[in-house]
Amino acid sequence: MFFESMINEGNRVDTIKLDRGLIYPIQTSDDLLKDVSYQKYIDQVKLISKKYIENAEASFDEYFFNTLYKDLIHRFVEFVQVIPDTTGREIFMNHALLRALWSLESYIKKSEREVHSDGDILPYAIFSAALLFQIGEIFSEVHIQLVDQNGLFKANWNPLDGPMTHFQCEWFRQRPVPKHPVEMIHQMTLIIATKIIPELGYQWIAQDRTILEWWYDALIDQYERLGQFDIDLNMERDFVHRSRLKQIDIQGLLPHDLVNAEEFLEWIKKCNEEKQKQNITGANTYVTRRGLLISEKALKAFADKHKISVDRLSKHLIDSGFGYGQRELEDFVVRHGNESQRLFGGGPVNEVVRGIIINKNFARIQKDATTMNVIAKSVGGYIAKFLQMQEQERENKLDSKRSPGKTGI
C-alpha cells in the first residue's frame, strides 16, 4: 500500500501516487470494492456485527447489516475515492477501512462479554467513528477539480457538496494548496461524516444522547484513541498483515496539452517565493484579492523559453482551471499608492497591465504580500459608461425642469 513517485509523459501512466498533473477516473463504490479482498473484509464485518443482533429471522440480520454497515462502507469509499492519506504513503480508503475493523475487533476484546444485548448501538458507533475519523483532514490541503477526459477544467469540487459521483464528470485532478487550520478541519470532519453515514445509522446512534456525544468527540479525537474505550487507532502489525486489502491499481492520464500550464505554475511559484518584481510599476506579478495577476511580460518570458505562444499559454492556464476569465489576455488597471503619497499630497498611480489572473491557492503567495487594488479595464470601462449614462439622464431631467412652460423661466 505504499506509493511510488513516478511520472511519464505519454498517453497513460500507471502509478499509485496522485501526481498534480495527472487526471484520475471517478469510480463507483462497486468498482472500488470489486476485488475479492474487499469482499472478504465486508464478510468479516458482517460476521462480527451479527454477534450483536439476536433475531430469529435471518432476513432481518441481512437487512440490518446492508442498511447500516454495508451502505456506510459503500458511501464512504465513493466519497474518498483513491485520495492518499496525509502521509502520502497509503490510500486513505484502505487505511480507514482497516482502522474501522481493528476498532470493532478491539471493542469486542475489551468488552469481554459473551452475550450482547439486542440492538447494541456501541459497535456501530465505534465502527463508523473509526471509519470516518478525521476525514476532513485529507481534504484540508488539496484542491480537487472535476475535469473531462482531456483534463479540461469543468468545476471545483467541494466535499461539503457530496461525493464526486453526484456530478456529471468522470475524471478528477488533485492539487496541493495551503492547509486549513485545525479548527476548520474538525468542522469539516463533522459535516462530512454526517453526510456519509446513512440516515438510519445516524438516527440509531442519536437515540442515545450519551453515545451521540461520544461519537462526535471520537471523530476528531486528536490523541487517536477512541474515547472512553481507549481503543488505540494505531493498528498492530499482525492485524494489518492478516487483514491486508489489495493495493488498488491507480491509473492516471497526463493530458499533453496542459503540460505547459503545469510547468508554468511551478515556475511562477518559484518567482513568488523569491519575490521577483512583484507589486511595483512594470512588475511581473501583482497580488490581488482575487488571485495573482501575471503580466504579459512574465507570460512571454516563459513562452519564449518553451517555444510556445503567449495566447496558447493563456488558453492552457484557463483550460487547466488555474486562471479566471476568458482564454485571451485582458487589460487590468492596477492602482499603486501608499500612505506617504497621501501624506505629501501625491495621488495614487494607475497602471494598465495586460495579463491573466490565476487562483491564489495555486500560486504560493507569501502571507506578508501586499494586496493591490485591481479592476479589469473592460469592467472599469463598463462602470464608467454606466455612470456617464446616469449623469446624462440626471442632466436631461434637470433640463426638462428648466424648460419654458414648466418652470416659468
Sine and cosine of phi, psi and omega as CSV:
sin_phi,cos_phi,sin_psi,cos_psi,sin_omega,cos_omega
0.00,0.00,0.40,0.91,0.00,-1.00
-0.99,-0.16,0.50,-0.87,-0.05,-1.00
-1.00,-0.04,0.60,-0.80,0.10,-1.00
-0.95,-0.31,0.66,-0.75,0.01,-1.00
-1.00,0.00,0.95,-0.30,0.02,-1.00
-0.37,-0.93,0.62,-0.79,0.00,-1.00
-0.51,-0.86,0.76,-0.65,0.00,-1.00
-0.78,-0.63,0.68,-0.74,0.08,-1.00
-0.97,0.24,0.77,-0.64,-0.03,-1.00
0.25,-0.97,-0.22,-0.98,-0.04,-1.00
-0.97,0.22,-0.63,0.78,-0.07,-1.00
-0.65,-0.76,0.65,-0.76,0.01,-1.00
-0.84,-0.54,0.85,-0.52,0.07,-1.00
-1.00,-0.08,0.90,-0.44,-0.09,-1.00
-0.38,-0.92,0.32,-0.95,0.11,-0.99
-0.86,-0.51,0.56,0.83,0.15,-0.99
-0.78,-0.63,0.71,-0.71,0.02,-1.00
-0.99,0.10,1.00,-0.08,0.02,-1.00
-0.98,0.20,0.53,-0.85,-0.10,-0.99
-0.88,0.48,-0.49,0.87,-0.07,-1.00
-1.00,0.02,-0.16,0.99,-0.07,-1.00
-1.00,-0.04,0.41,-0.91,0.12,-0.99
-0.92,-0.40,0.53,-0.85,-0.10,-0.99
-0.77,-0.64,0.55,-0.83,-0.02,-1.00
-0.95,0.33,0.63,-0.78,0.12,-0.99
-0.99,0.10,0.87,-0.50,-0.13,-0.99
-0.93,-0.36,0.47,-0.88,0.10,-1.00
-0.98,0.20,0.26,-0.97,0.01,-1.00
-0.90,0.44,-0.56,0.83,0.02,-1.00
-0.89,0.45,-0.63,0.77,0.04,-1.00
-0.93,0.37,-0.66,0.76,-0.04,-1.00
-0.93,0.36,-0.48,0.88,-0.08,-1.00
-0.95,-0.30,0.31,0.95,-0.13,-0.99
-0.96,0.27,-0.36,0.93,-0.02,-1.00
-0.93,0.37,0.51,-0.86,-0.05,-1.00
-0.88,0.48,-0.47,0.88,-0.01,-1.00
-0.90,0.43,-0.54,0.84,0.03,-1.00
-0.96,0.26,-0.57,0.82,0.05,-1.00
-0.91,0.40,-0.62,0.78,0.07,-1.00
-0.90,0.43,-0.61,0.79,0.03,-1.00
-0.88,0.47,-0.74,0.67,-0.01,-1.00
-0.89,0.46,-0.63,0.77,0.04,-1.00
-0.89,0.46,-0.62,0.79,0.02,-1.00
-0.91,0.41,-0.68,0.73,0.05,-1.00
-0.89,0.46,-0.64,0.77,0.01,-1.00
-0.89,0.45,-0.68,0.73,0.00,-1.00
-0.88,0.48,-0.68,0.73,0.00,-1.00
-0.93,0.35,-0.69,0.72,-0.06,-1.00
-0.90,0.44,-0.49,0.87,-0.01,-1.00
-0.90,0.43,-0.42,0.91,-0.02,-1.00
-0.91,0.41,-0.30,0.95,-0.05,-1.00
-0.97,-0.22,0.16,0.99,0.03,-1.00
-0.83,-0.56,0.84,-0.54,0.05,-1.00
-0.92,-0.40,1.00,0.03,-0.03,-1.00
-0.66,-0.75,0.68,-0.73,-0.10,-0.99
-0.94,0.33,-0.42,0.91,-0.08,-1.00
-1.00,-0.06,0.85,-0.52,0.01,-1.00
-0.91,0.42,-0.51,0.86,-0.01,-1.00
-0.89,0.45,-0.55,0.84,0.03,-1.00
-0.93,0.36,-0.67,0.74,0.04,-1.00
-0.85,0.53,-0.68,0.73,-0.01,-1.00
-0.90,0.43,-0.70,0.71,0.01,-1.00
-0.90,0.44,-0.69,0.73,0.01,-1.00
-0.85,0.53,-0.75,0.66,-0.04,-1.00
-0.93,0.37,-0.73,0.68,-0.05,-1.00
-0.89,0.45,-0.65,0.76,-0.07,-1.00
-0.95,0.30,-0.57,0.82,-0.08,-1.00
-0.98,-0.17,-0.91,0.42,-0.12,-0.99
-0.97,0.25,-0.81,0.59,-0.10,-1.00
-0.91,0.42,-0.67,0.74,0.02,-1.00
-0.89,0.45,-0.64,0.77,0.04,-1.00
-0.88,0.47,-0.71,0.70,-0.01,-1.00
-0.87,0.49,-0.72,0.70,-0.02,-1.00
-0.91,0.40,-0.67,0.74,0.01,-1.00
-0.90,0.43,-0.61,0.79,-0.02,-1.00
-0.91,0.41,-0.79,0.62,-0.08,-1.00
-0.92,0.39,-0.53,0.85,0.03,-1.00
-0.93,0.36,-0.47,0.88,-0.01,-1.00
-0.98,0.22,-0.72,0.70,-0.11,-0.99
-1.00,0.01,-0.25,0.97,0.01,-1.00
0.78,0.63,-0.75,-0.66,-0.02,-1.00
-0.92,-0.38,0.50,0.87,0.00,-1.00
-0.92,0.39,0.72,-0.70,0.00,-1.00
-0.94,0.35,0.32,-0.95,0.12,-0.99
-0.97,0.22,-0.03,-1.00,-0.09,-1.00
-0.93,0.37,-0.31,0.95,0.03,-1.00
-0.98,0.19,-0.36,0.93,-0.04,-1.00
0.98,0.22,0.13,0.99,-0.05,-1.00
-0.96,-0.27,-0.32,0.95,-0.07,-1.00
-0.72,-0.69,0.39,-0.92,0.14,-0.99
-0.97,0.25,0.79,-0.62,-0.04,-1.00
-0.85,0.52,-0.61,0.80,-0.02,-1.00
-0.83,0.55,-0.79,0.62,-0.02,-1.00
-0.90,0.44,-0.70,0.71,-0.04,-1.00
-0.89,0.47,-0.69,0.72,-0.03,-1.00
-0.93,0.36,-0.62,0.78,0.03,-1.00
-0.88,0.48,-0.72,0.70,0.02,-1.00
-0.91,0.40,-0.62,0.78,0.01,-1.00
-0.89,0.46,-0.63,0.78,0.01,-1.00
-0.92,0.39,-0.68,0.73,0.03,-1.00
-0.91,0.41,-0.67,0.74,0.04,-1.00
-0.86,0.51,-0.69,0.73,-0.01,-1.00
-0.91,0.41,-0.63,0.78,0.01,-1.00
-0.91,0.41,-0.71,0.71,0.03,-1.00
-0.91,0.42,-0.63,0.78,0.01,-1.00
-0.90,0.43,-0.61,0.79,0.02,-1.00
-0.90,0.44,-0.65,0.76,0.01,-1.00
-0.88,0.47,-0.70,0.72,-0.01,-1.00
-0.91,0.40,-0.65,0.76,-0.05,-1.00
-0.97,0.25,-0.50,0.87,-0.04,-1.00
-0.95,0.32,-0.50,0.87,0.04,-1.00
0.77,0.63,0.72,0.69,0.03,-1.00
-0.89,-0.46,0.72,-0.69,0.03,-1.00
-1.00,0.09,-0.65,0.76,-0.02,-1.00
-0.93,-0.37,0.79,-0.62,-0.03,-1.00
-0.95,-0.32,0.58,-0.81,-0.06,-1.00
-0.93,0.36,0.51,-0.86,0.00,-1.00
-0.90,0.44,0.79,-0.62,0.04,-1.00
0.96,0.28,0.51,0.86,0.02,-1.00
-0.89,0.46,0.85,-0.52,-0.08,-1.00
-0.98,0.19,-0.51,0.86,-0.15,-0.99
-0.83,0.56,-0.71,0.71,0.00,-1.00
-0.83,0.55,-0.67,0.74,0.01,-1.00
-0.93,0.36,-0.64,0.77,0.03,-1.00
-0.89,0.46,-0.67,0.74,0.00,-1.00
-0.92,0.39,-0.73,0.69,-0.02,-1.00
-0.87,0.49,-0.75,0.66,-0.06,-1.00
-0.93,0.37,-0.61,0.80,0.02,-1.00
-0.92,0.40,-0.65,0.76,0.02,-1.00
-0.94,0.35,-0.59,0.81,0.01,-1.00
-0.92,0.39,-0.67,0.74,-0.10,-1.00
-0.99,-0.11,0.13,0.99,-0.05,-1.00
-0.82,0.57,0.83,-0.55,0.05,-1.00
0.77,0.64,0.60,0.80,-0.04,-1.00
-0.91,0.42,-0.45,0.90,0.02,-1.00
-0.91,0.41,-0.36,0.93,-0.07,-1.00
-0.93,0.36,-0.56,0.83,-0.04,-1.00
-0.94,0.34,-0.31,0.95,0.05,-1.00
-0.98,-0.19,0.08,1.00,-0.14,-0.99
-0.98,0.19,-0.38,0.92,-0.01,-1.00
-0.73,-0.68,0.45,0.90,0.11,-0.99
-0.74,-0.67,0.54,-0.84,0.07,-1.00
-0.90,-0.44,0.83,-0.55,-0.08,-1.00
-0.95,-0.32,0.79,-0.62,0.02,-1.00
-0.94,-0.34,0.64,-0.77,0.13,-0.99
-1.00,-0.02,0.78,-0.63,-0.11,-0.99
-0.71,-0.71,0.16,-0.99,0.10,-1.00
-1.00,-0.06,-0.10,-0.99,-0.09,-1.00
-0.92,0.38,-0.24,0.97,0.05,-1.00
-0.99,-0.15,0.07,1.00,0.00,-1.00
0.99,0.11,0.09,1.00,-0.01,-1.00
-0.95,0.30,0.74,-0.67,-0.07,-1.00
-0.90,0.43,0.72,-0.69,0.05,-1.00
-0.90,-0.43,-0.72,0.70,-0.02,-1.00
-0.25,-0.97,0.38,-0.92,0.15,-0.99
-1.00,0.07,0.67,-0.74,0.00,-1.00
-0.99,-0.14,0.79,-0.61,0.08,-1.00
-0.95,-0.31,0.87,-0.49,-0.03,-1.00
-0.86,0.51,-0.36,0.93,0.02,-1.00
-0.96,0.28,-0.20,0.98,0.00,-1.00
-1.00,-0.01,-0.04,1.00,-0.02,-1.00
0.94,-0.35,0.07,-1.00,-0.06,-1.00
-0.91,0.41,0.38,-0.93,0.00,-1.00
-0.89,0.46,-0.46,0.89,-0.04,-1.00
-0.92,0.39,-0.22,0.97,0.01,-1.00
-0.99,0.14,-0.10,0.99,-0.05,-1.00
-0.94,-0.35,0.41,-0.91,-0.08,-1.00
-1.00,0.10,0.85,0.52,0.07,-1.00
-0.66,-0.75,0.51,-0.86,-0.05,-1.00
-0.92,-0.40,-0.02,1.00,-0.04,-1.00
-0.68,-0.74,0.43,-0.90,0.09,-1.00
-0.64,-0.77,0.32,-0.95,0.04,-1.00
-0.70,-0.71,0.61,-0.79,-0.04,-1.00
-0.92,-0.39,0.71,-0.70,0.02,-1.00
-0.75,-0.66,0.63,-0.78,0.03,-1.00
-0.96,0.27,0.63,-0.78,0.06,-1.00
-0.66,-0.75,0.25,-0.97,0.04,-1.00
-0.84,0.54,0.63,-0.77,-0.10,-0.99
-0.96,0.29,0.59,-0.81,0.07,-1.00
-0.94,0.34,0.41,-0.91,0.12,-0.99
-0.90,0.43,0.38,-0.92,-0.04,-1.00
-0.84,0.54,-0.67,0.74,-0.04,-1.00
-0.87,0.49,-0.64,0.77,0.01,-1.00
-0.94,0.33,-0.60,0.80,0.04,-1.00
-0.88,0.48,-0.67,0.74,0.02,-1.00
-0.89,0.46,-0.68,0.73,0.02,-1.00
-0.90,0.44,-0.67,0.75,0.04,-1.00
-0.89,0.46,-0.65,0.76,0.01,-1.00
-0.86,0.51,-0.73,0.68,-0.04,-1.00
-0.90,0.43,-0.66,0.75,-0.02,-1.00
-0.93,0.36,-0.73,0.68,-0.03,-1.00
-0.90,0.43,-0.65,0.76,-0.01,-1.00
-0.87,0.49,-0.67,0.75,0.00,-1.00
-0.95,0.30,-0.33,0.94,0.09,-1.00
-0.98,0.19,-0.54,0.84,-0.07,-1.00
-0.99,0.12,-0.69,0.73,-0.08,-1.00
-0.88,0.47,0.71,-0.70,0.02,-1.00
-0.83,0.55,0.55,-0.83,-0.04,-1.00
-0.84,0.54,-0.66,0.75,0.00,-1.00
-0.91,0.41,-0.60,0.80,0.03,-1.00
-0.91,0.42,-0.67,0.74,0.02,-1.00
-0.92,0.40,-0.66,0.75,0.02,-1.00
-0.89,0.47,-0.59,0.81,0.01,-1.00
-0.91,0.41,-0.73,0.68,0.03,-1.00
-0.90,0.45,-0.63,0.78,-0.06,-1.00
-0.94,0.35,-0.20,0.98,0.06,-1.00
-0.88,0.48,-0.52,0.86,0.00,-1.00
-0.93,-0.37,0.94,-0.35,-0.09,-1.00
-0.88,0.48,-0.61,0.79,0.00,-1.00
-0.90,0.44,-0.70,0.72,0.01,-1.00
-0.93,0.38,-0.62,0.79,0.02,-1.00
-0.88,0.47,-0.70,0.71,0.04,-1.00
-0.89,0.45,-0.66,0.75,0.04,-1.00
-0.89,0.47,-0.66,0.76,-0.04,-1.00
-0.87,0.49,-0.72,0.70,0.02,-1.00
-0.89,0.45,-0.67,0.74,0.01,-1.00
-0.91,0.43,-0.64,0.77,-0.05,-1.00
-0.91,0.41,-0.50,0.86,-0.01,-1.00
-0.88,0.47,-0.50,0.87,-0.06,-1.00
-0.86,-0.51,0.42,0.91,0.00,-1.00
-0.89,0.46,0.93,-0.37,-0.06,-1.00
-0.96,0.27,-0.26,0.97,-0.05,-1.00
-1.00,-0.08,0.06,1.00,0.05,-1.00
0.82,0.57,0.62,0.78,0.10,-0.99
-0.71,-0.70,0.84,-0.54,-0.11,-0.99
-0.94,0.33,0.99,0.12,0.18,-0.98
0.73,0.68,-0.68,-0.73,-0.13,-0.99
-0.90,0.43,-0.32,0.95,-0.03,-1.00
-1.00,0.06,-0.14,0.99,0.08,-1.00
0.79,0.62,0.70,0.71,0.03,-1.00
-1.00,0.04,0.91,-0.41,-0.01,-1.00
-0.96,0.28,0.87,-0.49,-0.05,-1.00
-0.98,0.22,-0.13,0.99,0.10,-1.00
-0.99,0.17,0.96,-0.27,-0.15,-0.99
-0.94,0.34,0.58,-0.81,0.05,-1.00
-0.96,0.30,0.49,-0.87,-0.11,-0.99
-0.89,0.46,-0.64,0.77,-0.04,-1.00
-0.92,0.40,-0.54,0.84,0.05,-1.00
-0.91,0.41,-0.72,0.70,0.00,-1.00
-0.87,0.49,-0.63,0.78,-0.03,-1.00
-0.91,0.41,-0.73,0.68,-0.06,-1.00
-0.98,0.20,-0.32,0.95,-0.05,-1.00
-0.95,-0.32,0.21,0.98,-0.12,-0.99
-0.82,0.57,0.72,-0.69,0.06,-1.00
-0.99,-0.13,0.50,-0.87,-0.04,-1.00
-0.90,0.45,0.68,-0.74,0.06,-1.00
-0.93,0.37,0.85,-0.53,-0.03,-1.00
-0.95,0.30,0.70,-0.71,0.03,-1.00
-0.99,0.14,0.98,-0.21,-0.04,-1.00
-1.00,-0.05,0.89,-0.46,-0.01,-1.00
-0.92,-0.40,0.86,-0.51,0.00,-1.00
-0.91,-0.41,0.48,-0.88,0.06,-1.00
-0.96,-0.26,0.59,-0.81,0.06,-1.00
-0.93,-0.36,0.97,-0.23,0.00,-1.00
-0.91,0.41,0.85,-0.53,-0.04,-1.00
-0.86,0.50,-0.68,0.74,-0.14,-0.99
-0.92,0.40,-0.35,0.94,-0.09,-1.00
-0.98,-0.22,0.11,0.99,0.01,-1.00
-0.88,0.48,-0.64,0.77,-0.01,-1.00
-0.89,0.47,-0.61,0.79,0.01,-1.00
-0.91,0.42,-0.65,0.76,0.02,-1.00
-0.90,0.45,-0.70,0.71,-0.01,-1.00
-0.92,0.39,-0.61,0.79,0.02,-1.00
-0.90,0.43,-0.64,0.77,-0.01,-1.00
-0.88,0.48,-0.69,0.73,0.03,-1.00
-0.90,0.43,-0.61,0.79,0.01,-1.00
-0.91,0.42,-0.70,0.72,-0.04,-1.00
-0.95,0.32,-0.51,0.86,0.08,-1.00
-0.88,0.48,-0.69,0.73,0.00,-1.00
-0.90,0.44,-0.65,0.76,0.03,-1.00
-0.88,0.47,-0.65,0.76,-0.01,-1.00
-0.92,0.40,-0.65,0.76,0.00,-1.00
-0.89,0.46,-0.56,0.83,0.00,-1.00
-1.00,-0.02,-0.04,1.00,0.01,-1.00
0.78,0.62,0.77,0.64,-0.02,-1.00
-0.98,0.22,0.94,-0.35,0.06,-1.00
0.71,0.71,0.95,0.31,-0.04,-1.00
-0.85,-0.52,0.70,-0.71,0.12,-0.99
0.90,0.43,0.39,0.92,0.09,-1.00
-0.86,-0.51,0.26,-0.97,0.02,-1.00
-0.86,0.50,0.78,-0.63,-0.04,-1.00
0.97,0.23,0.39,0.92,-0.07,-1.00
-0.97,0.25,0.23,-0.97,0.11,-0.99
-0.98,0.18,-0.62,0.79,-0.05,-1.00
-0.66,-0.75,0.42,-0.91,0.03,-1.00
-0.70,-0.72,0.78,-0.62,0.02,-1.00
-0.99,0.13,0.83,-0.55,0.02,-1.00
-0.84,-0.54,0.17,-0.99,0.03,-1.00
-0.90,0.43,-0.53,0.85,-0.07,-1.00
-0.99,0.13,-0.54,0.84,-0.04,-1.00
0.14,-0.99,-0.42,-0.91,-0.01,-1.00
-0.96,-0.27,0.88,-0.47,0.05,-1.00
-0.99,0.13,0.88,-0.48,0.02,-1.00
-0.99,-0.17,0.84,-0.55,-0.03,-1.00
-0.96,0.27,0.39,-0.92,0.04,-1.00
-0.87,0.49,-0.53,0.85,0.01,-1.00
-0.88,0.47,-0.70,0.71,0.01,-1.00
-0.93,0.37,-0.64,0.77,0.03,-1.00
-0.88,0.47,-0.66,0.75,-0.03,-1.00
-0.92,0.39,-0.60,0.80,0.01,-1.00
-0.88,0.48,-0.66,0.75,0.03,-1.00
-0.95,0.31,-0.70,0.72,-0.05,-1.00
-0.88,0.48,-0.68,0.73,0.00,-1.00
-0.89,0.45,-0.64,0.77,-0.02,-1.00
-0.91,0.42,-0.56,0.83,-0.05,-1.00
-0.98,-0.21,0.14,0.99,0.10,-1.00
0.84,0.54,0.73,0.68,0.12,-0.99
-0.75,-0.67,0.23,-0.97,0.01,-1.00
-1.00,0.08,0.40,-0.92,0.05,-1.00
-0.90,0.44,-0.63,0.78,0.00,-1.00
-0.88,0.47,-0.65,0.76,0.01,-1.00
-0.92,0.38,-0.66,0.75,0.03,-1.00
-0.89,0.45,-0.68,0.73,0.03,-1.00
-0.87,0.49,-0.68,0.73,0.02,-1.00
-0.87,0.49,-0.69,0.73,-0.02,-1.00
-0.92,0.40,-0.58,0.81,0.01,-1.00
-0.91,0.41,-0.61,0.79,0.04,-1.00
-0.95,0.30,-0.70,0.71,-0.03,-1.00
-0.89,0.45,-0.49,0.87,-0.01,-1.00
-0.99,0.13,-0.14,0.99,-0.02,-1.00
1.00,0.04,0.08,1.00,0.04,-1.00
-0.96,0.28,-0.66,0.75,-0.15,-0.99
-0.98,-0.22,0.22,-0.98,0.05,-1.00
-0.95,-0.32,0.42,-0.91,0.18,-0.98
1.00,0.05,-0.49,-0.87,-0.06,-1.00
-0.98,0.18,0.25,-0.97,0.01,-1.00
-0.95,0.32,-0.40,0.92,0.00,-1.00
-1.00,0.04,0.34,-0.94,0.06,-1.00
-0.92,0.39,0.52,-0.86,0.03,-1.00
-0.86,-0.50,0.34,-0.94,0.10,-0.99
-1.00,-0.09,0.73,-0.68,0.01,-1.00
-0.83,-0.56,0.56,-0.83,0.09,-1.00
-0.98,-0.18,0.90,-0.44,0.01,-1.00
-0.98,-0.18,0.80,-0.60,-0.04,-1.00
-0.99,-0.13,0.93,-0.36,0.04,-1.00
-0.99,-0.10,0.64,-0.77,0.03,-1.00
0.11,-0.99,0.46,-0.89,0.04,-1.00
-0.57,-0.82,0.03,-1.00,-0.08,-1.00
-0.90,0.44,-0.64,0.77,-0.04,-1.00
-0.89,0.45,-0.59,0.81,0.04,-1.00
-0.88,0.47,-0.68,0.73,-0.02,-1.00
-0.92,0.38,-0.60,0.80,-0.01,-1.00
-0.91,0.42,-0.61,0.79,-0.06,-1.00
-0.99,-0.15,0.26,0.96,0.11,-0.99
0.99,0.12,0.05,1.00,0.02,-1.00
-0.99,0.14,0.68,-0.73,0.01,-1.00
-1.00,0.02,0.17,-0.99,0.02,-1.00
-0.94,0.35,0.41,-0.91,0.01,-1.00
-0.95,-0.32,0.79,-0.61,0.03,-1.00
-0.99,-0.14,0.72,-0.69,0.00,-1.00
-0.82,-0.57,0.76,-0.65,0.07,-1.00
-1.00,0.03,0.85,-0.52,-0.04,-1.00
-0.86,-0.51,0.81,-0.58,0.07,-1.00
-1.00,-0.07,0.79,-0.61,-0.04,-1.00
0.03,-1.00,-0.49,-0.87,-0.05,-1.00
-0.56,-0.83,0.56,-0.83,0.02,-1.00
-0.98,-0.22,0.77,-0.64,0.05,-1.00
-0.93,-0.38,0.40,-0.91,-0.03,-1.00
-0.84,0.54,0.79,-0.62,-0.06,-1.00
-0.91,0.42,-0.41,0.91,0.01,-1.00
-0.91,0.42,-0.43,0.90,-0.04,-1.00
-1.00,-0.09,-0.14,0.99,-0.18,-0.98
-0.99,-0.13,-0.12,0.99,-0.01,-1.00
0.80,0.60,0.84,0.54,0.01,-1.00
-0.97,0.23,0.68,-0.73,0.03,-1.00
-0.91,0.42,0.63,-0.78,-0.05,-1.00
-0.89,0.46,-0.50,0.86,-0.05,-1.00
-1.00,0.00,0.13,0.99,-0.03,-1.00
-0.93,0.36,0.67,-0.75,0.03,-1.00
-0.97,0.25,0.66,-0.75,0.01,-1.00
-1.00,-0.04,0.80,-0.60,-0.02,-1.00
-1.00,-0.04,0.47,-0.88,0.12,-0.99
-1.00,0.08,0.88,-0.47,-0.08,-1.00
-0.72,-0.69,0.64,-0.77,0.10,-1.00
-0.65,-0.76,0.64,-0.77,0.04,-1.00
-0.90,0.44,0.73,-0.69,-0.06,-1.00
-0.88,0.48,-0.58,0.82,0.02,-1.00
-0.90,0.44,-0.64,0.77,0.04,-1.00
-0.94,0.35,-0.67,0.75,0.02,-1.00
-0.87,0.49,-0.66,0.75,0.03,-1.00
-0.91,0.42,-0.61,0.79,0.02,-1.00
-0.91,0.42,-0.70,0.72,0.00,-1.00
-0.89,0.45,-0.69,0.73,0.01,-1.00
-0.88,0.48,-0.67,0.75,0.01,-1.00
-0.91,0.42,-0.64,0.77,0.02,-1.00
-0.90,0.44,-0.71,0.71,0.01,-1.00
-0.90,0.44,-0.60,0.80,0.03,-1.00
-0.90,0.44,-0.65,0.76,0.02,-1.00
-0.91,0.42,-0.65,0.76,0.02,-1.00
-0.89,0.46,-0.67,0.74,0.00,-1.00
-0.91,0.41,-0.64,0.77,0.02,-1.00
-0.90,0.43,-0.64,0.77,0.03,-1.00
-0.90,0.43,-0.64,0.77,0.02,-1.00
-0.90,0.44,-0.67,0.74,0.02,-1.00
-0.89,0.45,-0.63,0.77,0.01,-1.00
-0.89,0.46,-0.63,0.78,0.02,-1.00
-0.91,0.41,-0.65,0.76,0.03,-1.00
-0.90,0.43,-0.66,0.76,0.01,-1.00
-0.89,0.45,-0.64,0.77,-0.02,-1.00
-0.92,0.40,-0.55,0.84,0.02,-1.00
-0.96,0.29,-0.44,0.90,-0.02,-1.00
-1.00,0.07,-0.21,0.98,-0.11,-0.99
-0.92,0.38,0.51,-0.86,0.01,-1.00
-0.86,0.52,0.55,-0.83,0.00,-1.00
1.00,-0.06,-0.38,0.93,0.01,-1.00
-0.95,-0.31,-0.59,0.81,-0.05,-1.00
-0.93,-0.36,-0.28,0.96,-0.01,-1.00
0.99,0.14,0.15,0.99,-0.01,-1.00
-1.00,0.09,0.00,0.00,0.00,0.00
